[in-house]
Amino acid sequence: MTALPWEIPNSLGPYANLTSDTNCQLVPCLDHAGMNPTILRHTADRLANQGAEGLFFWNGMVEPLVHYGPAWTAVREMGHINEIISWKNAGEPSLEPPVIDIDMLGDWPTRYVTPA
């Protein structure tokens, strides 16, 4: 279930052969905990090229996804293989989460530091 076995070329081949010409979908499982988001995306792209029709994520709410960091940004857009292909075709844009500084919230200056 870790991504490491999927690093072997054509590792998905035997499973693709089993499911071809059937009603079964080939949806490999990944445990993405601790994986670099870019490597995760490249692994997903490689699996798609070997016949994966989707991805299943084990331990979806583990530490790497907390606080909407790069791993969350990568995984939340990997629900469909087409999204991986789009990322690749777009030149592999950064997987860093977008950050928007908020200086004011209504009339409240958010940069004001309280004495406490």
Steps between C-alpha positions, in 0.01 A plus 500: 500500500796736522605673181841330495388184314344723236843645423597176324440535123182323386419395857133550427517292180383166644200669664417688181503167315262347756247781473514570126179411316312471831261723694763537774673832543871505575544734797833448679536590866757752622599594852616855437618572855835673489517508121626805319200642310686519169618140529144401590369668184770337285413161650134559419590602145712186456214283628256670263734424211503134608120473497377632837151643474509672836686503832404390849673672793564318825513706822348805336492710814852447632751762607625607153155627409449710810504878455443481125867480410657385172395136551137604540519721191641209299262232627178703485544542126576135431151359513500435128777394266408786264603747771848349507524522123385864513767581761765337282378679185498834684876466555478355852413821687600534863315288752552754776169610648387846395558759771295817523604754761200664663584845633145606583195303600217749463616796711735283707873525420625142525862612537422673830693331782327491836704556816401162646 
